Amino acid sequence: MQNEELGRVQNDFEISRSRYADRYDFAPVGYLTISKNGQIVDLNLTAAWQLGIERGHLIN
């Protein structure tokens, strides 16, 4: 029974994570997460498009 519950919780987590990623990545406005040092930790696709630089080149 524990394995079934763990599987259900993991599935629910994956669904929630996917929904968050879709809403973050495809939001109509640019979002950036900046570290205390001023480095870009994460950004959505819109922010990368607005800056005109590939997303992978902007992180860190």
N, C-alpha and C positions, 0 to 999 in steps of 0.2 A: 504494500500500500504506500510506503514512503517513496518508492521509485515512481509510482504513478503521480503522486502529488508533486514531486520534484519536477517531473516532466511537464506537468500542467503549468506550474509556476514559471518554468523556463520558457515555455511556449508563450505564455502571457507577457513575459518580459520582452521577448523578441518582437511581438506584435506592437507593444508600446514603444519600443526603441525605433522600430520602422516608421511608425506614425510620426514620432518626434523628428526623425531625420528628414522625412518628406516635408514636413512643415517648415523646418529650419532651412534646408537646402533650397527649396523652391519658393520661399517667401518672396513677395514682390519688392521687399526692401533689403538692403545689405546689412548683414549682421557680422560682427567680428568679436572674437573673444581675445582680449589682450592680457598678457601677463603683467605682473608688477614691474617688470623690467622694460615694458613697452613692446615686447615681441608678440606677434600674432600667433596665438595658440590654435585658433580655428576660425574659419569664416565660411559663409555660405556661398553658393554659386553666384548669386546676384552680386554680392560684394566683389568677388573676383572679376565678374563681367564689368562692373562699374569702374574698377581700377584698371581694367584692360590688361591684366596679368594672370597667367594660369594659376589656379588655386594652389597647386603643389609648390610653386615657386614663392608663394607669399608666406607660407607657414614657417615659423621660426626665423 
